[in-house]
Amino acid sequence: MKKWNVSLCAALILGLAALIFVQALVVPKYTGVSRDGSLTAEYYGFAGGNDVLFVGDCEVYENFSPITLWENYGITSAIRGSPQQMIWQSYYLLEDALRYETPKVVVFNVLSMKYDTPKSAGPASRREAYNRMTLDGMRWSSSKVAAIRASMTEEEKDRNAFWSYVFPMLRYHERWSELEKEDLRYLLGKDPVSHNGYLMQVGVKPVTGEHVEPPLADYTLGVNSWYYLNKMEALCREKGIQLILVKAPTLYPIWWDQWDAQVEAYAEEKGLMYLNFLDVQAEVGIDWEADTYDTGLHLNVYGAEKLTDYFGRILSRDCGLPDRRGDAALSTLWAEKSRRYYTEKQALEAERDTNG
């Protein structure tokens, strides 16, 4: 009987190991064109000790540089960003992050408030892809479970897709025919693609004309968006964290004046700082001929460094964040982060210049 039990245990262990191996092999590695799919998981590598935590979509992880905040102001920071991050995801990612650290300031970019439900955020297949890029990298906790349930599209709910978030192999098993060298190369781990959550871009593609969008029939920001913003504000207040709302200075999608007025009124009611950087582009020094890599949708590294320097002055002066450059251990840590940042910047610039 004992021999039979040992054999059974061995078979179960081998079977479990095989399942773990297969799952690790077939899940996307996000090291190529979709590098931003790596950001959620990367956070855990630099969580802890950050005085500022940014949460939100590409308007934070491509527009603010933690390295610049450190070098210019001695402020430690990290970005909890992901592509097309919805406000309910921002809330649960923040809730998850507070298991590892309690920053003095949380910065939330308000653009995602334009989406009130998963359905309003685009076609189901596209929405699910972005859900996976945000949620698969979260460590398991009640926050992740709640984030999955809040994010699933109606189509996902209909096919009970929750279990495919628990066991991603159920979702990605058809990738067998699409496996590439990177799936084996990064099977056991990979180098970080970001710099404390900032995803660097060195391309330059100037704005060529005015971006025009048709007017909306209704500019009222949705009930669900306000619900999660209220939860975020209450969580920060409970933890003694200053919540700052921002709108990045990007030209499209359009941030309508009617939306801006609603957020401004909310910030005034709650006693929050709200910074619409669209209103101070000249003061920031944004040059749309040189500081964007995609005609105004995002800033490149040159624009991000300018915006971060401008914001850093506010964080230092108005929020009283300390300059930690006198801390020997932190200085050593951030010197290494800076070295990697500038090494990548120089390599990307050389590649850009070589390829024209």
N, C-alpha and C positions, 0 to 999 in steps of 0.2 A: 504493500500500500504506500509506504514512504517513497519507494522508487517511482511509483506512478505519479505521486504528487510532485516530486522533483521534476519529472519529465513534463508534466502539465505546466508547471511554473516556467520552465525553460522555454516551452513552446509559446506561452503567452508573452514572455519577455521578448523573444525573437520576433513574434508577430507585431508587437507594439513598436519595436525598434524599426521594423520594415515600414510600418505605417508612417512613423515620424520621418524616416528617410524619404519616402515617396512624397509626402506633403511638402517637405523642405525643398524637394527638387522641382515640383510643379508650380509652386506659388511664384508670382512675378518678383523679380529682383530689383526692378526700378533703378537700374544703373545707367540706362541709355537716355532716350529722349524724354522719358517720364521720370526723371530723377526725383521730382517732388513727391512721388509716392513713397520715398524712403524717409520723409521728414518726421512722420509721427513716431516711428520706432527709434529714430536717432535721438529724440529728446532725452531719453533715459540715460544716454551717455554723458550729458552735460547738465542734468537736473541737479539742483541743490546749490545754495549760495548765491542765487541771482536776485539782485535788488529790483529788477524790472523783468516782467514776463509779458511778452506780446502774444496775443491769441488772434487768429483770424486766417484769412485766405492769402492769396498771392500778394495782396496789397500790404501785407506785413512782411512775408518772408522774401520778397524781392525788393522791398523799398526801405528797409531799416537794417543797418549793419551793427551787430553787437561789438565787433572789433573796433569800429569807429567810436562808439560810446565809451569803450574802455580807454582807448588811446587818448581821446580828447578830454574826457571828464572823469576817468577812473570809476565808471559805473559798470557794474556787472549785470549782464542781461542775457536773456535767451528768448527764442521765438518758438511758440507752439503752433506752427502753421501747417497747412495742408491745402492742396488744390480744391477750389470750389467749396471751401469749408463753410457749412451752414451755421447759423447762430446757435442752434441746439447742439451741434457738434462742438462749437467753441465753448459752450457752457460745460459740457461733460469733459472735454479735454482739460479745461481749467480745474474742474473738480478733481480730476485725476492727478494733475500736476501738484495740487496742494497736498497730496499724500507725500510728496518728496521735498517740498520747500514752501516757504511763505514769503513771497516777495513783498517789498514795500509798495510797489506800484504794479498794477495790471493795465495793459493797454489793449483796447479792443477796437478794431477797425469796423466801422458801421455799415459798410457796403452790403454785407450779406443780409441786412434787415429787409432788403427789397424782396427777398424770397420768404414767403410765409409758411410754406409746406414743402415736403419733398416733391410733390407733383408740380409745384410752381417753378422748381429749379431746373426743369428741362425734361426731355424724353426719359422714360424709365431705364432704358439700357445705358444711357449716358450717365444718369444719376447714380445707378448702381456702381458703375466703374469708379466714380468719384467717391462714393461711400467706401468702397474697398480700399482706396488709396489713403483715406483718412482713418478708417476703423481697424483694418487688419493689423496695423502696427501697434495698437494700444495693448498694454498688458492687461491681463484679466482682472477685473474688479467689478463692483456693482456699477461704477461709472460707465464702463464699457458696455455692460448689458443694457443699461438705460440708453446709451448713445445709439446702439444698434436698433433698439426698438423705436426710438424717435426718428431714425433716419431711413428705415426701410420704405421702399416704394410700395404702392398697392400691389404691383406685380410680384414683388418679393414676398409680401405677406400672403398672397394667394398660394404661392408654392411653398410656404413655410420655410423661407430661406434663412431663418435665424440659425438653424443648425449648420448651415454652410459657413457662417461666421465663426461658429465654434470649431468646426473642422473644415478649414479652407480647401482641403483636398476635394471635398464634394463640389466645390465651385470650379476648381481649376483642373480637374482630372482630364479634361479634354485638351489640355496644353501639351500632351505627349507629342503631338505632331508639330508643335511650335517650339520645342526646346532648342536653346542655342547654347553656345559655349559658355556664356555668362551664367547660365543656370547651374552648371557644374562648378565653374570657377568660384562663384559666390555661395555655394551650397552651405558652407559652414560659417559664413560671415563675410563682411565687406568693409572697405574703408568708408568713412563718412563722406557724404556728398555736400554737406552744408557746413557753415561756420556758426555754431550755436544756433542753428535753425535758419540762417540766412543763406539763400541760394544765389550764388554769384552769376552775373551775366555781364560780359564785356562788349557785346555787340553794340553797334551804333546804327540806328535806322530812324532818321529824323521824321518829325511830324510833317506830313505833306499837304494837309488841308484840314478844314474844320470837320469834326465828326458830328453827324446829324442823326438824331433818333426821333421817331414820331412821338408826339405828345401822348400822355396816358389818359385814359378815361377816368381813372381814380388814382390819386396819389397817396391814399391812406395806407400807411404801413400796417401790416397785418397784426392780428391779435396774438398769434403764436410768436411772432418776432418780439413783441413787447413782453410777452410772458417770460421768454428766456432772458431778455435783457434785465427784467426785474429780478429774476433768479440770480443772474450774475452780480447785479448790484447788491443784493441782499447777502450773497455769499462773501463778497469782498468786504462789506461792512461788518459782517460777523467776525471775519478774520483780521480786522483792522488794516485792510489793504486799501490804498487809494485807487479807485477805478478812473481811468482816463479814456474818454471816447475820442477817436480820431477818424478823419477821412483823408486817405492818402491823396497826393496831388497828381492824380492820373486823369487823363482826358476822356477816357471812355472805359466801361459804360458810363453814361451820364449820371451824375449825382444831382438829381433835380432839386431846385430851390425849395420845393414843397416838402421834400423829405428832410432837407437840411433844417428847415424851420421846426419840424416835429422833434428831431433829435435835440436841437438847441433848447426847445422848451422843456424837454424831459431832463436834460442836464441841469438846467436852471432850477427845476423843481426839486431834483435830488441833490443839488449842491455839488455836481460833478464838473470837472474840466472837460470841455469839448473843443477840439482843435480841428478845424477844417483847413487843411493845408492848401486846398485849392485857392483860398483867399489870400495866401501869402507867398505865392510862387516866386514873385520878384524878390522878396526878402530872403527866401531860401536860396535863391540863385539858380533855379532850374532853367536850363537852356534846352528847349525842345529840339534843337538841332544836334545836340551832343549827348543828352542825358537820358535817352530812352533807346531801348534795343528793338522796339516793335511799334513805332509810330505813336507812342503815347499811352499804350495800354499798361505798361510797367516802366519803371525806371531801370536803367542799367547801374552798374556798380558806382559810376561817377555821380549819378544823380542820387543814389541811395546814400552815399557818403555825405553829400551836401545836406540832404534832408535829416539824416541822423545827427549831424553836427548842430543843425538848427534846433532840433528837438532836445538834444542833450543840454543845451543852454537852459531850456525851460525846466527840464527835470532837475538840473543842478540848482538853478536859481529859485524856482517857484515851488518845487517839491522837496527841497532840502536833502536830496540824495547825496550821500557822502562820496568823497573822492578816495578810493581804496588803493590808489597806486603806491601808497606808503607801506602796504602790507606785503612783506617779502614773499610769502608763499603764493599769494594771489598774483603778484607781479611775475613770478616764475611761470605759473600756470598760463597766464594770459600772454606772456612773451612767446610761448610755444604756439598758442592759438594764432597769434599775429604772424608768426613765421609761416605757418601753413597757409594762412590767408594770402599773404603776399607772394608766396611761391606759386599758388594756384593762379593768382591774378596775372603774374608775369607769364606763366605758361599759356594761359588762355589768350592773352594779348599777342603773344608770339604766334600762336596758331591762327588767330584772326588775321594778323598782318600777313602771314604766309599765304593764307587761302584767299586773301583779298576781301 
